[in-house]
């Protein structure tokens, strides 16, 4: 059985909700094991044991959140040259833009020679004030549905051998 690894980080709940929705979709697709790990927990061995990946993180100061970046820093060289060609998708929870975080995450995945199988989705929550930025996030139903679909697509593709 193929395994989809979902690695996420969230301080205010937005990216966590998106990762959990992706897990729901992946589990509903069937015939694929799904592991959901926080970026603090995930290690190189988890990447090596998985057949595909979904990364979910917030944008902080026009970059991927530091905890997610630390995950990539901690695991990058241990898996370099060992996970090439595996499929991935990503979702960024942003306050207003998310493009720089998207570029940064995609460059890391390009360095690993992963294969992006869906456009990186940016979910803009419109948080522009200090209060809004630090407030717990409520992700819109349409964005959660899109995350479920993304998880289902990845899991189904892995199970069917498309990826």
C-alpha positions as CSV (number, residue, x, y, z in Angstrom):
1,X,0.0,0.0,0.0
2,X,1.2,3.5,-0.9
3,X,1.7,6.2,1.7
4,X,0.8,9.9,1.5
5,X,2.6,12.0,4.1
6,X,1.0,15.3,5.0
7,X,3.4,17.7,6.8
8,X,1.9,20.8,8.2
9,X,2.6,23.8,10.5
10,X,0.1,26.2,11.9
11,X,0.1,28.7,14.7
12,X,-3.4,30.0,14.3
13,X,-5.2,27.0,12.9
14,X,-5.5,27.8,9.2
15,X,-2.9,25.5,7.8
16,X,-3.9,22.8,10.3
17,X,-7.5,22.9,9.0
18,X,-6.3,22.6,5.4
19,X,-4.0,19.7,6.3
20,X,-6.8,17.9,8.1
21,X,-9.2,18.5,5.2
22,X,-6.6,17.0,2.9
23,X,-6.3,14.0,5.1
24,X,-10.1,13.5,5.1
25,X,-10.1,13.6,1.3
26,X,-7.1,11.2,1.1
27,X,-8.7,8.7,3.5
28,X,-12.0,8.9,1.6
29,X,-10.2,8.1,-1.6
30,X,-9.2,4.7,-0.1
31,X,-6.3,2.3,-0.8
32,X,-3.7,4.6,0.5
33,X,-2.2,5.0,3.9
34,X,-2.2,8.6,5.1
35,X,0.2,10.0,7.8
36,X,-0.4,13.5,9.2
37,X,2.6,14.9,11.0
38,X,3.4,18.4,12.3
39,X,6.5,20.0,10.9
40,X,8.0,19.7,14.4
41,X,7.5,15.9,14.4
42,X,8.3,15.0,10.9
43,X,11.8,13.6,10.2
44,X,13.8,12.4,7.2
45,X,12.7,8.8,7.9
46,X,9.1,9.9,7.5
47,X,9.9,11.4,4.1
48,X,11.8,8.3,3.0
49,X,8.9,6.0,4.1
50,X,6.3,7.9,2.1
51,X,5.5,7.7,-1.6
52,X,4.0,11.2,-2.0
53,X,3.7,14.4,0.0
54,X,1.4,17.3,0.8
55,X,2.9,20.3,2.5
56,X,0.6,22.8,4.3
57,X,2.0,25.9,6.0
58,X,1.4,29.6,6.6
59,X,3.1,32.5,5.1
60,X,5.0,34.6,7.6
61,X,6.7,37.8,6.5
62,X,6.6,36.8,2.8
63,X,8.1,33.4,3.4
64,X,7.2,30.0,4.6
65,X,6.8,29.9,8.4
66,X,10.0,29.3,10.3
67,X,8.9,26.0,11.8
68,X,8.2,24.6,8.3
69,X,11.5,26.0,7.0
70,X,13.2,24.3,10.0
71,X,11.6,21.0,8.9
72,X,13.0,21.4,5.4
73,X,16.4,22.5,6.8
74,X,16.5,19.5,9.2
75,X,15.6,16.9,6.6
76,X,16.8,18.3,3.3
77,X,20.3,16.7,3.0
78,X,19.3,13.4,4.6
79,X,16.8,12.7,1.8
80,X,18.6,14.5,-1.1
81,X,18.9,12.1,-4.0
82,X,16.7,9.6,-2.3
83,X,13.1,10.8,-3.0
84,X,13.5,12.1,-6.5
85,X,10.4,11.9,-8.7
86,X,7.9,11.4,-5.9
87,X,4.7,13.5,-6.3
88,X,3.9,16.5,-4.1
89,X,1.4,19.2,-3.7
90,X,1.2,22.2,-1.3
91,X,-1.1,24.7,0.2
92,X,-0.1,28.0,1.7
93,X,-2.3,29.9,4.2
94,X,-1.6,33.6,3.6
95,X,-2.7,36.9,5.1
96,X,-2.7,38.8,1.8
97,X,-0.3,37.4,-0.8
98,X,1.5,34.0,-0.3
99,X,3.4,34.2,-3.6
100,X,6.9,34.4,-2.0
101,X,6.1,31.5,0.3
102,X,4.9,29.5,-2.7
103,X,8.1,30.2,-4.6
104,X,10.2,29.3,-1.6
105,X,8.4,26.0,-1.0
106,X,8.4,25.0,-4.7
107,X,12.2,25.8,-5.0
108,X,12.9,23.4,-2.0
109,X,10.8,20.7,-3.7
110,X,12.6,21.3,-7.0
111,X,15.9,20.9,-5.2
112,X,14.7,17.5,-4.0
113,X,13.6,16.8,-7.6
114,X,10.0,16.1,-6.5
115,X,7.2,16.2,-9.1
116,X,4.6,18.8,-8.5
117,X,1.3,17.2,-9.5
118,X,-1.1,20.2,-8.7
119,X,-0.7,23.9,-8.6
120,X,0.3,25.2,-5.2
121,X,-2.9,26.6,-3.7
122,X,-2.8,29.9,-1.8
123,X,-5.6,30.4,0.7
124,X,-5.8,34.1,1.5
125,X,-7.5,34.8,4.8
126,X,-7.2,38.6,4.6
127,X,-5.4,39.1,7.9
128,X,-3.9,42.6,7.7
129,X,-3.8,43.8,11.3
130,X,-1.9,42.5,14.3
131,X,-5.1,41.3,15.9
132,X,-6.3,39.6,12.7
133,X,-2.9,38.0,12.1
134,X,-2.8,36.4,15.5
135,X,-6.5,35.5,15.7
136,X,-7.6,31.9,15.2
137,X,-8.4,31.3,11.6
138,X,-11.6,29.9,10.2
139,X,-11.0,28.6,6.7
140,X,-13.9,29.0,4.2
141,X,-15.8,25.9,3.2
142,X,-14.8,26.2,-0.4
143,X,-11.1,26.3,0.5
144,X,-11.5,23.2,2.8
145,X,-13.3,21.4,0.0
146,X,-10.4,22.2,-2.4
147,X,-8.0,20.8,0.2
148,X,-10.1,17.6,0.5
149,X,-10.0,17.3,-3.2
150,X,-6.3,17.8,-3.3
151,X,-5.8,15.1,-0.7
152,X,-8.1,12.7,-2.6
153,X,-6.3,13.4,-5.9
154,X,-2.9,12.6,-4.4
155,X,-4.1,9.5,-2.6
156,X,-6.0,8.1,-5.6
157,X,-3.0,8.8,-7.9
158,X,-0.7,7.0,-5.6
159,X,-3.1,4.0,-5.1
160,X,-3.6,3.7,-8.9
161,X,0.1,4.0,-9.7
162,X,-0.4,7.2,-11.7
163,X,2.4,8.8,-9.7
